[in-house]
């Protein structure tokens, strides 16, 4: 079927919106509208029009970008002006039906203003000053077009751009994009045409078009609005991009916490395939292109494109694969040739396993026996620079905050565990405290009412079980082997590596704790040092003179660290 035929069908389906005796009621049911109660308003309208003799059509639309006015309702009456109503409640619906759906009273006391535009023109409300300053491009259809009906998008001119693109050469499209000056909306503002050119020039390569609608993307909020309110615009744009660069497959990476966006996008994709606007031989052009949804975990880091691509690709392995295979063979091992220390698996309530258990199969029973869980499937690899006591404290802090407080064991127990761990990381722990920590963890695990409390002690129990030597170093020797815990760490500047004419560390220190002695050597005043690590960060790589040590090596009463110890402990 040609696009002109699709357009004619769509106009016939939606002709009443433009010129007929049918009254149209458009109700905003995007996330913002639903949060304000628009679904109850939708039900009230559906029940309220039952039995009416004059035809009424109710459609769900998206967000107009005026969330503070939700729920919003637009009533378009044939031969009359369209009116937008704000803060509509189910109780107000009968008044609107009697007044303007059935009668001639527009109920202007409930109105936000009249609605102009639509079709090929962006919708606006002339009574609102903001619309005199807005130029709506991406959001031009939002709040007016129905995201659930592809015919409404086509009737308003949608997919005509794709049809035109399929009748010209891809290079001509890229040239038009270049002339437009279109740029990415991220911080770099990278020219869109440059990306398309580079991708189009790649030969003998499988190409993909990826849309990032996860929270890590700077425009993620607008992405959600588009997917909920005008998903076909995203699909059409990706299809044009695919044709232009020679890609036949696309991915939309959207966070799983946007269920409405995902549902509406699924509907739009299926409708596009049914109309021949997606899939094989689009509009009889010979061009194949389809789009797949990938649910993201809401990771901010996925705003960076390589991280997003890695998230889309996954590392999905069969149950029973060993940790060693996953981490070293598939994941590439520990970065920067660091020494592997442990792996935390299963999410915040998972366990921390040592190198000796890397051959453990990733399955429910094997991990449970080792003290961990499958959980969310998350895997965190830790190396020599990670402190296992600090790691346990981090996860217990999370569980303590997440506790609902219903049962005493979880509410008070996790709080007490967190306190003990904080004392240990500050050098105030005791050997008896380690025994108390283990007993407390076992009590919480056995007596809590729900899974959160029963699994919260896992990080503590596994680190005590497999990394007890680190706990004892904190408690007995008052040092942090990984040099992570601030109260058990001191900064020292190696005299044989320090460039005497360089003042990077002096200028960067916010506490003015670094000074030069009579020979020009830089010294850290331990009494002033706040352990902020600024000196370590700014020290030029060619010198690498700043090191972190355990304060046990300090000479009593001295303001510096012993050089002979520094040479042994320095990284």
N, C-alpha and C positions, 0 to 999 in steps of 0.2 A: 504494500500500500504506500502511495506517495504521501509526502507531508501535506500537500494541499488537500488530499482526501481526509487525512487525520484532522486537519484544521477545520474542515467543513463539518465533520462529525462533532467535534468539540464545540464549535459555535452553536450547532443545533441543540446540543445538550445544555449549554449554558446561555442560550439566547434570552431566556426569561430574565436574566440578570441585567440585560441591556434595554430590552424593549418588549414588555408584555404586561399581562395583568397579574403576574405572580409576584408576591411579596417575598423578599429574601431577608432572612435573619442570620447574621454572621456572629458567632460567639467565639471569643478568644479562649482556646483551651490549651495553650502552651503551659509550660511549667509554672510561670508566674501567675497565669489566670487560674490554674488548678489550685495553687496554694491559697488563692483568695476566695475560692469557692465557686468557680465557674461551672464545674460539672453539675452542681445542684441547680444552677441557673439553666443549664442545658436541659436537664430533666423537666424543670418547670415549664419551659417553652414547649417541649415535646408534648407534655400532657395538656398544656393550655390551648393548643391549636386543634386538639381532637374535636371533630365534629364541625369545624368551620367550613363554610361553603366556598369562600374564596381561597384559591390555592396559595399555600405558604410553604416555602422551602427553607429548612434550617441546615446550616453548614458550620462545621467546626473550622476555625481559622487559627492562625498562630499569634505571635506577639507583635504589636505595633510599636514597641519600644517605649510604652508609657505604663510601666509596671505598677506605679503608685496609684493608677486609676482603675486597676483591675478589680472585679471582672468588667470587661468591656463588651458591649453588644452594639452591632451596627444593624439598623433596619433600613433596607432599601425598598421603597414603595414605588411601584410603576406610576409614571407621570408626576412624581413628586420628588422632593429632595431626600437624600439619605441622611440619617441622623445617627451619631455615635453617642451612646449612653455609658456613663461611668458608675462604678461602685454599685453595679446591679446586684440585687439579692433576689432569691426566689419569691419573696413577698412583694417585690415591685413588678414582677413579671405580669400578673393579671392586669395591672394598670397600663403597661405598655401594649399588651395585646388588645385590650378594649379601646385604648386611646388611639394607637397608630397602626396596628396591624388590621384591626377591623374598622376603625373610625378614621377621622381626619385630624385628630388632635395629636401633634408631634411630641407632646409631653416635654416641652423645652426646659421645664424646671429640673428635669432629670438628665438633660443632655450636656455633653461635653462640647458639642458643636456639630456642624454639618460636615459631611464627607464629600470631598471632591476627588477627581482622578479615577484611577482604575483602568484596566485594559493596558494600553501602551503607555499610560501616564502614571507616575508614582502617586500613591494615595496620600492625601494630606487633609488636615482640618484647618481651614482658613481662620477660624476664630482664635486659634492658639498661636501666640506670637512665635513660639519655637519653630513652627513650620515655615515662617518667613526667612529663616536662616539655615534651614536644613536642605541638603541636596541628597536625597535618598537614592542610592544606586544598588548596593547589595541588598538593602532591606526594602526595596521598592514594593515588593508584593506581600511582605510580611504583615499579617493582620487583616489581609483582604482576600488573598487567594486561599483556597482550601488545600492544605497539604495532603489531604486524603483522596483528592480527585485529580488525576492527571489532566482530565479534559479542561478543568478550570485554568490550569497553567498554560495549556496549549491555546485555549481560547483567548488568553491575554497576550499571545505572541510567543509563548515559550516553545523551545526546541526549533524555532525558525533559524536561530543562529547556527545550530548544528547542521540543519539542512543546507544552509548556504555554504558552510565550511566544507561539506562533503563534495561540493561541486567545484572547488578550486584546489590548487596544489598546496600541500602543507607549508612549503616555503613562503607562499604568499600570506598565509595566516600569521606566521611568525613575524613577517615584515610589518604587518598591521599592528601586531602587539608591540613591536619595537617602536613604531611611530606613535603609539598611544602613550608611551612613557610609563606603562604599568609596572609597578614595583611590588615586592613582597611587603607584607605588613609587619614583619618582624623588626627587631632593632636595627638590623643592617640595611633594610630597605633595598634588598638585592633586585636588580632589574629582571623582570620575568622573562623577557625575550632572550636574555643571555643564557638562562638555564635551559630554555626550550631549544636554543641553537645547539648547545653542547650535547644535549640528549639526542637531538635529531641527527647529529653528525656521527654518533657512535654506530659503527657497523658491526654486523654479525653478533649483536648483543640482544639479549632478552630485556625489554624495557617495561617499566611500570610507571603508572601515575599514582601518587600517594597524596591523599588529603589528610592533614593532621588536624583533628578536631578534639584532641585531648587537652587536659588542663595545662600541660606544659607549654603549649603554643600560646604566644602573646595574644592571639585573637580567639582564644578558645570559647569565651562567652558568646561572641558573635557567631562562631561556628555552631554552637548549640542552638542559638536562635534560628539560624538558617536551616539546620537539619529538622527542627521542630516545625518551622513555619513555611519554609520554601525549599524542600529537599530536592525538587526537580531542577532548581537552578544550579545546585552543586553537581548533580548528575550530568547535566548538559555541559557545564564547564569542564568537568573531568573528561567527558567524551571528546570535546573539541581539542583539549590538550593531548589526549591519547592519539588522535588522528594526526595532529601536527608533528608530534615527535616520533611516531611510529610504534606506539605502545598498544597492546591489545588487552591489557589487563590493568585494573585499578584497585586500589585499596583505600577504604576510609577508616582511619584509626580514630575511634571515638571511645571515650572513657565509659566504663560499664555503669558508672553512677548516673548516666544519662539515659534511663530506660525509655522515656518517651521519644527522645531523638532517635534511638535505635529502632523502636517500633515503627515510627513514621517513615524512617529511611527504608526499612525492609519493605513496607507497603509501596513506597515510591519506586523502588528497584523492580519489584515484581510487575507493577503496572507498566513501567517502561519496557520491560521485556515483552509483555503481552502486546504492546503497541508496535513492536519492531524497532524501538528506539534504543535498545540495548541488547547485546548478544551478537549473534551471527548475522552478517550481511545487513547492517543497519540501513534502513530506508533504501534497500536494493542498491547500495553503493559498492558492495564488495568489501566494506570495512567491518571487521569484527572487533568488538570491545565489550567487556563486561566488568562489573565492579563487585568486590567482596567487602563485607564489613569485618573489621578486626576490633575486638573489644579490648581496650587498654585498661590498665590498673590505676589510672589517675596519677601517674608519676610525673612530677614536674620536669625531671630530666629529659622526658620524651619530647619536650619542646625543641630539643636539638635533633636535627634530622637523622644523624647516624644512630643515635640512641633509639629514636623512633623506629628506624628500619630494623635494628636489632630486636626490638620488642615485637615487631610484626613477624619476623622470622622465627622467634622462639628458640628453644632448646628442648624440644619435646622428645622425651626418650621413653622406651618401654619400662614398665614396672619391673624391678629386678636388676636394672642397670646399677652398677656399683658407683659409690661416691667418687672413687678414683677416676673412673671413666668419664663421669659427668664433668668433674672439675678440671682434670688434666688433659684428657683426650678431646673432649668437646669444648670445654671452656677455655682451654689454652693455658691452664695452670696459673700460678701466682705471678703477678706482674713484677717487673723490674728485678727479677732474680731474687726476690725476697724469700725468706724461709717460711714455708707453710706452718701454721700453728693449729688452726682448728676450723671447723665449719659449723655454722648455726643453720639448722634446717627445720622448717615447719612453721615459720612465722614467730611472732612475739612469745608464744607459749611453747616453742620448740626447744630442742636441746642443742648443746654445744659439744661436738665430737672431736676427738684428737686425731692426729695423723695415723695412729695405730689402728684406727677403725675405718680407714679410707676404703677398705675392701668390703665394707658393709653394703649389701644390696638395698636399693631404695624401694622398700615395700613396707607395708603396715607393721608386720610382725617383727621384722629385723630392726627397724628403727625404734619400735617400742621397747624391745629388749635392750637396746643401747641407751635408752633414756630419752630419745627424741620422738617426734611424730611426723607424719606426712603433712598434716595441717594444710596451709595454703599453698604448699609446694615451693615456697620461697627458699632460696639458698644464699647464705652470706659466707664468703670465704675470708678468713682472717689470717694475717701473717704476723711476723715478729713485732710489728709496730702496733699491734692491738693488745690491749690489756684485758684479760678474761674477767677480772674482778669488775672492771669498769663496764664491760659488756653485760655481765649479769645485772649490775645496777641499772643500766639503761633499760633493759627489758622489764625488770621488776617495777621501775618507775612508771612504765607504760601500763602494766597490768594494774598497778595500784590506782592510777587515774581512771581506768576503765571499770573498776569495781562498782557495782550498783549499790553496795553497802548493806545488802539485806542480811547476809550472814556474817557473824562476828569473825570467823576464821579468815575469811577473805578480806573483809574491811580492815580489821585491826592487824591481822597477821602480815599482810603484804606491806602495811605501813611500818611495822616493826622490822621486817626484813630489809626494807629500804634504808631504815635508820642504821642498822648494823653495817650494811654495805657502804654507806656514806662514811661511817667512822673508819672502816678499813681503808678506804681510798684516801682518807685524810691522815693516815698514820696513827689513828687512835684505836685500832682494833686490838683484840686480845685473843690468845689461844682458846679460852673458854667461849669467846664470841663465835668462833667457827663451829664449835659443837652446838651452841644454841641456835645458830643459823640453820644447821642441818636438821635439828629436831623440829624447829619451827616450820621449815619447809615441808617436812613429812606430815606434820599435823594439819597444815593447810590443805595439802594434797588429799588427805583421807577424809577430812571433815567438811569441806566446802560443799555448798548445795548445787552448784552448777559447774559446767565445764571450764569456765574462765578461772575460777578459783582452784579447781582440781589440777589444772595444767599450768597455772601461773608459776609455781616453783620450779618447773623444769629447767630453765636456764641456770638457776642457782644450784640445783642438785647435780646437774651434769658438770658444771665448772668445778664444783667441789670434788666431784668424783674423779675427773680426768686432769684437772689443772690445780690440784691442791698445793703444789709447790709455789704457784704464784700467790695464792692466798697467804701462805706462810711467809713469803718474802715481804709482803705488805705488813704483816702482823709482827713478825719476829725481827726482821732486818730493817723494817721501816723504809723499804724501797719498792719502787714499781719497776720490774724488769723491762717492761715495754716503754718505760718513761712517758707514760700517758697521764697518770694522776698528778695534777699540778702540785699538790702539797708534798708529794714525794719526789719531786723533780727540781733540779736546779740547772741554770744555763751557764755555760762556761765558754770562753773564747780562747781557742788554742793559740798560744803565742807563736809557734813555729809556722802556722798557716795564715795568721792575721797580717794583712797588708797595712802597715802603719799609717800610710797616708790616706786610707779609706775611712770615711766616717759614716758609712751607711747605717750601721747599727746605732751609733750615737744619735743621729738625726731621727731615726725611726722609733726610738724608745720613748713611749708616752710617760714613763715614770722617771725619766732622767736618771736611770740606774746604771748607765754605762759611762765610764770616764777613762781617760788616758793617764797612765803613770808617767814617771819621769823619763822613761825610755820610749814613750809613745805607744806602749802596748795597751790594748783595750781590756778593761776589767769590768766585770759585772758586780755591782754592789748588791749582794744577796738580801740585804735588809730592805732595799727599795724595790727589788724585782717583783713584778706582779705575775710572772710566768705567762705573759701574753703571746710569746713566740715571735714578736715582730722582728727581733734581731735575727732570728733563724731564717725568716722569710726573705729578708732583704740582703742577707750576706751573699755576695756574688758567687756564682757556681764555681768559678775558677779558684776561689779561696776555700770555701766550705769550712770556715773557721769556727762557726758556732755549733756547739754540741749540747745535748741534754744529758745530764748525769743525775745520779741519786744523791740527795743531800747528805747521806751518811759520810761522803767523802770530804765534807767541809771541815776545815780546821776551826775548832771552837774559838769564837771571838774574832775570826778573820772575815773579811768581806768578799773574799774570792774563793775559788775552788782549787784544790791541790793539783798541779799539773801532772804529777806522776800518776794520779788516779784517772785523770782525764784521758791519758793515752791508752789506758786499759778499757775504759768504758765508752769512749767516743764511737759514734756511728761511722 
